[in-house]
Amino acid sequence: MTQVGTASQPLRVAIIGSGPAAFYAAEHLLKQPDLVVEIDMFDRLPTPFGLVRYGVAPDHPKIKTVTKAFDGIAANPRFRFFGNVEFGRHLSLPDFQQHYHQILFATGAQTDRKMGIPGEDLQGSHPATEFVAWYNGHPDYRHHAFDLSVERAAVVGVGNVAIDVARILVRTPDELVKTDIAAHALEALRQSKIKEVFLLGRRGPVQAAFTNPEVKEVGEMADADVVVRPDEVQLDDLSRAALEAAQDRTLQKKVEILQGYALRRAEGKSKKLHIRFLVSPVELIGDAQARLTRIRMFRNFMPPTETGTNNPKPTAQYEELEVGLVFRSVGYRGVSLPGVPFHDRWGVILNDKGRVLNGDAKQPLTGQYTSGWIKRGPSGVIGTNKPDSVETANCMLEDLAKGAHWQPAQPEAAAVEALVRQRQPAYVTYADWQRLDALELANGQANGRPRLKITSVDEMLAAMGKAVPAH
């Protein structure tokens, strides 16, 4: 029998998802010197890059330049992209077993975690994930509406997504027009009446998850003062000890920046971003029409524990903030895929170092792998996905060497392409995407913007010159 991974019988790999984790895994497999591999990448949207396109804040263009590296990976003649093809809808797991030796799931974490407090479903309470997808032009969220006629909003959480949302809410239209923010979001934010945004963290500044560039950036906004309470950035004994023991200059700098904001005088800008610590929302309160009017919070303290962990405890003090809009940003979570073992509480595919595990016996399932946020949960930055995907790809290579892989009946590249064409005639190639990419850039240039995103799948297909399916 011919060995899989040779010129006469290439290793055939399907990757579900097209974000950074997917591309990093593809890169590692394609650069193996003694391996002939053919990779087909699938995404349910016509556009690749996942959260780089739909999650990275529009005012962070440098982060998005990583897509140039992905273009280089996609240029490999042994790589194909099938966009607008959905796993479980157009192709099932048994379909992939018929055509591939291995499959890798890199579908990210598309939904949010709830706070689990009363009033969370009031009008005006939203997941931050939906707001991010809306302002980034995700087709599923382009028609979402957020009441920006209110003057005060709160963002629950102190990670990078939370601070992105807060920053976008207080940016000026002149700042936003220089970005690739979706046109519908730019227009809505032009009309925004929001004057104050409260960023709410349940622990102290040492435990805040946002990165230094993010927290430094908010102090440089054109028309928003940063307000920090001195008492909330004073370190408790445990946090001070943790900071000293860590010998982490980056973390020390973060605390210094925050404490610097507490000493800074307001410059009289028309908007305010309040960064709060040691507060936990316990209830969202609404009016008779079920519209959010305020948020109730307990003040926290950080008691010393035997294990030395920093777990906040509520005091007897509470306060209420009048807000008409709340975005919860307390974590993303993955969505299960048909026929793939899933750990519901963790929100990830059940796996060991990227090998998908059988849900009952916890044994590796032949031929199935995962990487990125759907593997490990929503942690790290874009670059964190590289070692994560390399770990998974190395497991795939180890299993290949042992002959532990699917035995597809039709491994030929042409066979799956024929099946895709039959199941989803409106599928998109990488060349199709590049045409759309060039059009968005040209439309942006014509309007004095870096990019003008097309946010409707039908309009994307039309722009690519493809037949738009009847709905």
C-alpha positions as CSV (number, residue, x, y, z in Angstrom):
1,M,0.0,0.0,0.0
2,T,1.3,3.5,-0.9
3,Q,2.2,5.5,2.2
4,V,-0.1,8.5,2.9
5,G,1.8,11.8,2.6
6,T,3.7,11.0,-0.6
7,A,3.4,12.4,-4.1
8,S,1.4,9.5,-5.2
9,Q,-0.9,9.6,-2.2
10,P,-0.9,13.1,-0.6
11,L,-2.2,13.6,3.0
12,R,-5.6,15.2,2.6
13,V,-6.5,17.5,5.5
14,A,-9.7,19.5,5.9
15,I,-9.7,22.5,8.2
16,I,-13.0,23.9,9.4
17,G,-12.6,27.6,10.1
18,S,-10.3,30.2,8.6
19,G,-9.0,32.4,11.4
20,P,-5.4,32.5,12.7
21,A,-5.5,29.1,14.4
22,A,-6.6,27.5,11.1
23,F,-3.9,29.3,9.0
24,Y,-1.1,28.6,11.5
25,A,-2.0,24.9,11.5
26,A,-2.0,24.9,7.7
27,E,1.4,26.7,7.6
28,H,3.0,24.1,9.9
29,L,1.7,21.2,7.8
30,L,2.7,22.7,4.5
31,K,6.3,23.4,5.5
32,Q,7.1,19.9,6.5
33,P,10.0,18.9,4.2
34,D,9.2,15.2,3.6
35,L,5.4,15.5,3.6
36,V,3.1,16.0,0.6
37,V,-0.1,17.4,2.0
38,E,-3.2,19.0,0.4
39,I,-5.2,21.3,2.6
40,D,-8.8,22.4,2.0
41,M,-10.0,25.2,4.4
42,F,-13.7,25.7,4.9
43,D,-15.6,28.6,6.3
44,R,-19.3,29.2,6.5
45,L,-18.8,32.9,5.5
46,P,-17.5,33.9,2.1
47,T,-14.6,35.8,3.8
48,P,-11.6,34.3,5.5
49,F,-9.7,35.3,8.6
50,G,-12.3,34.9,11.3
51,L,-11.8,37.3,14.2
52,V,-9.1,39.2,12.4
53,R,-11.8,40.6,10.2
54,Y,-14.8,40.4,12.6
55,G,-13.2,40.7,16.0
56,V,-10.1,43.0,16.0
57,A,-11.1,46.6,16.7
58,P,-11.3,48.8,13.5
59,D,-8.9,51.3,15.1
60,H,-6.2,48.6,15.4
61,P,-5.1,48.3,11.7
62,K,-1.6,47.0,12.5
63,I,-3.0,43.9,14.1
64,K,-4.9,43.1,10.9
65,T,-1.6,43.1,8.8
66,V,-1.2,39.5,9.9
67,T,-3.5,38.6,7.0
68,K,-0.6,39.3,4.6
69,A,1.1,36.2,6.1
70,F,-2.1,34.3,5.6
71,D,-2.2,35.4,1.9
72,G,1.2,33.8,1.5
73,I,0.0,30.5,3.0
74,A,-3.1,30.5,0.8
75,A,-0.8,31.1,-2.3
76,N,0.6,27.5,-1.9
77,P,-0.7,25.4,-4.8
78,R,-1.6,22.6,-2.3
79,F,-4.0,24.9,-0.4
80,R,-7.6,25.6,-1.4
81,F,-10.3,27.7,0.3
82,F,-14.0,26.9,0.2
83,G,-15.9,29.8,1.6
84,N,-19.6,30.0,2.1
85,V,-19.6,26.3,2.9
86,E,-21.0,25.4,6.3
87,F,-20.0,22.3,8.3
88,G,-23.1,20.3,9.3
89,R,-25.2,22.1,6.7
90,H,-23.6,21.6,3.3
91,L,-21.1,18.9,4.3
92,S,-21.3,16.5,7.3
93,L,-18.7,14.7,9.3
94,P,-19.2,11.4,7.3
95,D,-18.8,13.5,4.0
96,F,-15.3,14.6,5.3
97,Q,-14.4,11.0,6.3
98,Q,-15.1,10.0,2.7
99,H,-12.6,12.5,1.3
100,Y,-9.9,13.3,3.9
101,H,-7.4,11.5,6.1
102,Q,-7.7,14.1,8.9
103,I,-10.0,17.0,9.9
104,L,-9.1,20.0,12.1
105,F,-11.7,22.1,13.8
106,A,-10.7,25.8,14.3
107,T,-14.0,27.5,14.6
108,G,-13.2,29.8,17.4
109,A,-15.6,31.0,20.1
110,Q,-18.6,32.7,18.6
111,T,-20.9,33.4,21.5
112,D,-20.6,35.0,24.9
113,R,-20.9,33.9,28.5
114,K,-23.7,35.3,30.6
115,M,-23.3,37.1,33.9
116,G,-26.1,35.1,35.5
117,I,-27.8,38.0,37.3
118,P,-31.4,39.3,37.3
119,G,-32.4,41.7,34.5
120,E,-29.8,40.4,32.1
121,D,-32.4,40.1,29.4
122,L,-33.8,43.7,29.7
123,Q,-33.8,45.9,26.6
124,G,-30.5,47.7,26.5
125,S,-28.5,44.7,27.8
126,H,-26.3,43.0,25.2
127,P,-23.4,40.7,24.8
128,A,-20.2,42.6,23.8
129,T,-19.6,40.0,21.1
130,E,-22.7,41.2,19.2
131,F,-21.6,44.8,19.4
132,V,-18.1,43.9,18.1
133,A,-19.5,41.8,15.3
134,W,-21.9,44.7,14.4
135,Y,-19.3,47.4,14.2
136,N,-17.0,45.1,12.3
137,G,-19.6,44.3,9.6
138,H,-20.3,40.7,10.3
139,P,-23.1,39.6,8.0
140,D,-25.1,37.9,10.8
141,Y,-25.2,41.1,12.9
142,R,-25.4,43.9,10.3
143,H,-29.1,44.6,11.2
144,H,-28.7,44.5,15.0
145,A,-29.7,47.8,16.7
146,F,-28.3,49.3,19.8
147,D,-29.9,52.3,21.6
148,L,-27.2,54.9,21.3
149,S,-29.6,57.7,22.3
150,V,-28.8,57.1,26.0
151,E,-26.1,59.2,27.7
152,R,-24.5,56.5,29.9
153,A,-23.4,53.0,29.2
154,A,-21.5,50.3,31.1
155,V,-19.2,47.5,29.9
156,V,-18.8,44.6,32.3
157,G,-15.3,43.2,32.1
158,V,-11.8,44.5,31.9
159,G,-10.3,42.4,29.1
160,N,-9.2,43.7,25.6
161,V,-12.7,43.1,24.1
162,A,-14.3,45.2,26.9
163,I,-11.9,48.1,26.5
164,D,-12.4,47.9,22.7
165,V,-16.1,48.3,23.1
166,A,-15.7,51.2,25.6
167,R,-13.2,52.9,23.3
168,I,-15.4,52.6,20.2
169,L,-18.3,54.1,22.2
170,V,-16.4,57.3,23.0
171,R,-14.3,57.7,19.9
172,T,-15.2,60.8,17.7
173,P,-16.6,60.3,14.2
174,D,-13.4,61.8,12.9
175,E,-11.4,59.1,14.6
176,L,-13.6,56.3,13.4
177,V,-13.8,57.5,9.8
178,K,-10.1,56.7,9.5
179,T,-10.8,53.0,10.2
180,D,-12.5,50.2,8.4
181,I,-15.5,50.2,10.8
182,A,-18.7,49.1,9.0
183,A,-20.5,52.0,7.3
184,H,-23.8,51.3,9.2
185,A,-21.9,51.4,12.5
186,L,-20.1,54.6,11.6
187,E,-23.4,56.3,10.8
188,A,-25.1,55.1,14.0
189,L,-22.1,56.2,16.1
190,R,-22.2,59.6,14.4
191,Q,-25.7,60.1,16.0
192,S,-24.7,58.6,19.4
193,K,-25.6,60.6,22.5
194,I,-23.4,58.6,24.8
195,K,-21.3,60.9,27.1
196,E,-20.1,58.5,29.8
197,V,-18.9,54.9,29.7
198,F,-18.1,52.8,32.8
199,L,-15.7,49.9,32.4
200,L,-16.4,47.6,35.4
201,G,-13.9,45.1,36.8
202,R,-14.6,42.8,39.8
203,R,-11.0,42.6,40.9
204,G,-8.2,45.1,41.1
205,P,-5.8,46.6,38.6
206,V,-3.2,43.9,39.0
207,Q,-5.7,41.3,37.8
208,A,-7.1,43.4,34.9
209,A,-6.8,41.3,31.7
210,F,-6.4,44.2,29.1
211,T,-2.9,44.7,27.7
212,N,-0.7,47.8,28.2
213,P,-1.1,49.2,24.7
214,E,-4.9,49.0,25.1
215,V,-5.0,50.8,28.5
216,K,-2.4,53.4,27.3
217,E,-4.4,54.1,24.1
218,V,-7.5,55.2,26.0
219,G,-5.6,58.1,27.5
220,E,-4.8,59.4,24.0
221,M,-8.4,59.7,22.7
222,A,-9.4,63.0,21.0
223,D,-12.5,63.8,23.0
224,A,-12.7,61.5,26.0
225,D,-11.2,61.9,29.5
226,V,-10.2,58.8,31.4
227,V,-11.4,58.8,35.0
228,V,-10.0,56.4,37.6
229,R,-10.8,56.5,41.3
230,P,-7.5,56.6,43.4
231,D,-9.0,54.3,46.1
232,E,-9.7,51.6,43.4
233,V,-6.1,51.5,42.1
234,Q,-4.4,51.3,45.5
235,L,-3.1,47.8,45.8
236,D,-4.2,45.5,48.6
237,D,-1.4,43.6,50.4
238,L,-2.0,40.4,48.4
239,S,-1.9,42.2,45.1
240,R,1.2,44.2,46.0
241,A,3.0,41.0,47.1
242,A,1.9,39.2,43.9
243,L,3.2,42.2,41.8
244,E,6.5,42.2,43.6
245,A,6.9,38.4,43.4
246,A,6.1,38.4,39.7
247,Q,9.0,40.7,38.8
248,D,6.9,41.5,35.7
249,R,7.8,44.9,34.3
250,T,4.9,44.8,31.9
251,L,2.4,44.2,34.7
252,Q,4.1,46.9,36.8
253,K,3.8,49.3,34.0
254,K,0.1,48.6,33.6
255,V,-0.5,49.4,37.3
256,E,1.5,52.6,36.9
257,I,-0.5,53.7,33.9
258,L,-3.8,53.2,35.8
259,Q,-2.5,54.9,38.9
260,G,-1.3,57.7,36.7
261,Y,-4.9,58.2,35.4
262,A,-6.1,58.5,38.9
263,L,-3.8,61.5,39.4
264,R,-4.5,63.1,36.0
265,R,-6.7,66.2,35.9
266,A,-9.7,66.1,33.5
267,E,-9.0,68.1,30.4
268,G,-12.6,69.1,29.9
269,K,-13.3,66.7,27.0
270,S,-16.9,66.1,26.1
271,K,-16.9,62.4,27.0
272,K,-15.7,60.4,29.9
273,L,-14.4,56.8,30.2
274,H,-14.6,55.6,33.8
275,I,-12.4,52.6,34.6
276,R,-13.7,51.0,37.8
277,F,-12.3,48.2,39.9
278,L,-13.6,46.1,42.8
279,V,-17.2,46.2,41.7
280,S,-19.5,43.3,40.8
281,P,-22.8,43.8,39.0
282,V,-25.6,41.9,40.9
283,E,-28.7,43.2,39.1
284,L,-29.8,45.1,36.0
285,I,-32.9,47.2,36.8
286,G,-35.5,48.3,34.3
287,D,-38.6,50.5,33.9
288,A,-42.2,49.5,33.3
289,Q,-41.4,48.9,29.6
290,A,-38.6,46.5,30.5
291,R,-35.9,49.0,29.4
292,L,-32.7,49.1,31.3
293,T,-32.3,52.1,33.5
294,R,-29.6,51.2,36.0
295,I,-27.1,48.7,37.2
296,R,-26.7,47.6,40.9
297,M,-23.2,46.7,42.0
298,F,-21.6,45.4,45.2
299,R,-18.2,46.9,46.2
300,N,-15.6,44.2,46.6
301,F,-12.5,43.6,48.6
302,M,-9.7,41.2,48.2
303,P,-9.2,39.1,51.3
304,P,-6.0,37.1,51.8
305,T,-6.5,33.4,51.3
306,E,-4.5,30.3,52.3
307,T,-3.8,29.6,48.7
308,G,-2.7,33.1,47.9
309,T,-5.4,33.5,45.2
310,N,-7.1,36.8,44.5
311,N,-10.8,36.1,44.8
312,P,-12.9,39.2,45.3
313,K,-15.5,39.1,48.1
314,P,-18.5,41.5,48.3
315,T,-18.7,44.0,51.1
316,A,-21.9,45.3,52.6
317,Q,-21.7,48.4,50.4
318,Y,-23.4,48.7,47.1
319,E,-24.1,51.4,44.6
320,E,-26.3,52.0,41.6
321,L,-25.3,53.5,38.3
322,E,-27.8,55.1,36.0
323,V,-27.2,53.5,32.6
324,G,-29.3,52.9,29.5
325,L,-27.0,50.4,27.9
326,V,-24.9,47.5,29.2
327,F,-22.5,45.3,27.3
328,R,-21.3,42.1,29.1
329,S,-17.8,41.1,28.2
330,V,-17.1,38.3,30.7
331,G,-15.8,35.7,28.2
332,Y,-16.4,34.2,24.8
333,R,-17.5,30.5,24.5
334,G,-17.4,28.1,21.7
335,V,-20.4,26.6,19.8
336,S,-20.8,22.8,19.4
337,L,-20.5,21.2,16.0
338,P,-22.8,18.4,14.8
339,G,-21.2,15.0,15.7
340,V,-18.2,16.5,17.5
341,P,-17.7,15.8,21.2
342,F,-18.1,19.1,23.2
343,H,-17.6,20.1,26.8
344,D,-20.6,22.3,27.4
345,R,-19.4,23.8,30.7
346,W,-16.0,24.8,29.3
347,G,-17.4,25.8,25.9
348,V,-14.7,23.8,24.0
349,I,-14.3,20.7,21.9
350,L,-13.3,17.9,24.2
351,N,-9.6,17.3,23.4
352,D,-6.1,16.4,24.7
353,K,-3.4,18.6,23.2
354,G,-5.6,19.0,20.1
355,R,-6.7,15.4,19.6
356,V,-10.5,15.3,19.8
357,L,-11.6,12.8,22.6
358,N,-14.5,10.5,22.6
359,G,-17.0,12.0,25.0
360,D,-17.5,8.8,27.1
361,A,-14.2,6.9,27.1
362,K,-12.1,10.1,26.8
363,Q,-10.0,8.3,24.1
364,P,-8.7,10.1,21.0
365,L,-10.9,9.8,18.0
366,T,-9.0,8.8,14.9
367,G,-8.5,11.6,12.4
368,Q,-10.1,14.4,14.4
369,Y,-8.3,17.4,15.8
370,T,-8.9,21.0,17.0
371,S,-6.9,24.2,17.6
372,G,-7.5,27.8,18.7
373,W,-10.2,29.1,21.0
374,I,-12.5,26.1,20.3
375,K,-9.6,23.9,21.7
376,R,-8.4,25.9,24.7
377,G,-11.0,28.5,25.4
378,P,-10.9,32.3,24.7
379,S,-7.4,33.2,25.9
380,G,-4.4,35.0,24.6
381,V,-3.9,37.2,21.6
382,I,-3.7,36.3,17.8
383,G,-0.1,35.2,18.1
384,T,-1.0,32.7,20.9
385,N,-2.7,30.6,18.3
386,K,0.6,29.8,16.6
387,P,2.1,27.5,19.2
388,D,-1.3,26.2,20.0
389,S,-1.8,25.1,16.3
390,V,1.7,23.8,16.0
391,E,1.0,21.5,19.0
392,T,-2.1,20.2,17.3
393,A,-0.4,19.8,13.9
394,N,2.5,17.9,15.5
395,C,-0.1,15.5,17.0
396,M,-1.5,15.1,13.5
397,L,2.0,14.3,12.2
398,E,2.7,11.8,15.0
399,D,-0.6,10.0,14.3
400,L,0.1,10.0,10.5
401,A,3.5,8.3,11.2
402,K,1.6,5.5,13.1
403,G,-0.9,5.1,10.3
404,A,-3.7,6.3,12.6
405,H,-5.9,8.3,10.2
406,W,-9.2,8.0,8.3
407,Q,-9.2,5.7,5.2
408,P,-11.1,7.9,2.7
409,A,-12.9,6.1,-0.2
410,Q,-12.5,9.2,-2.4
411,P,-9.3,11.1,-1.4
412,E,-8.9,12.8,-4.8
413,A,-9.0,16.6,-4.7
414,A,-11.4,16.7,-7.6
415,A,-13.9,14.5,-5.8
416,V,-14.6,16.8,-2.9
417,E,-14.7,19.8,-5.2
418,A,-17.5,18.1,-7.2
419,L,-19.4,17.4,-4.0
420,V,-19.1,21.0,-2.8
421,R,-20.3,22.3,-6.2
422,Q,-23.3,20.0,-6.0
423,R,-24.2,20.8,-2.4
424,Q,-23.3,24.5,-2.4
425,P,-23.0,26.0,-5.9
426,A,-22.3,29.5,-4.4
427,Y,-19.1,28.4,-2.8
428,V,-16.2,30.9,-2.8
429,T,-12.5,30.3,-3.7
430,Y,-9.6,32.3,-2.4
431,A,-9.3,34.0,-5.8
432,D,-13.0,35.1,-5.4
433,W,-12.1,36.5,-2.0
434,Q,-9.2,38.4,-3.4
435,R,-11.5,40.1,-5.9
436,L,-13.8,41.1,-3.0
437,D,-10.8,42.3,-1.0
438,A,-9.6,44.5,-3.8
439,L,-13.0,45.9,-4.3
440,E,-13.5,46.8,-0.6
441,L,-10.1,48.5,-0.6
442,A,-10.9,50.5,-3.8
443,N,-14.3,51.5,-2.4
444,G,-12.6,52.7,0.8
445,Q,-10.0,54.7,-1.1
446,A,-12.8,56.4,-3.2
447,N,-14.5,57.4,0.1
448,G,-11.3,58.5,1.9
449,R,-11.3,55.4,4.1
450,P,-8.9,52.4,4.3
451,R,-11.6,49.9,3.5
452,L,-15.4,49.9,2.9
453,K,-16.6,46.5,4.0
454,I,-19.4,44.7,2.2
455,T,-21.6,43.3,5.0
456,S,-24.2,41.2,3.1
457,V,-23.4,37.7,1.9
458,D,-25.5,38.2,-1.2
459,E,-23.8,41.5,-2.0
460,M,-20.4,39.8,-1.5
461,L,-21.3,37.0,-3.9
462,A,-22.6,39.6,-6.5
463,A,-19.4,41.5,-6.1
464,M,-17.4,38.4,-6.8
465,G,-19.4,37.8,-10.0
466,K,-21.1,34.7,-8.6
467,A,-24.8,33.8,-8.9
468,V,-26.7,34.9,-5.8
469,P,-29.0,32.0,-4.7
470,A,-32.7,32.6,-4.4
471,H,-33.9,32.8,-0.7
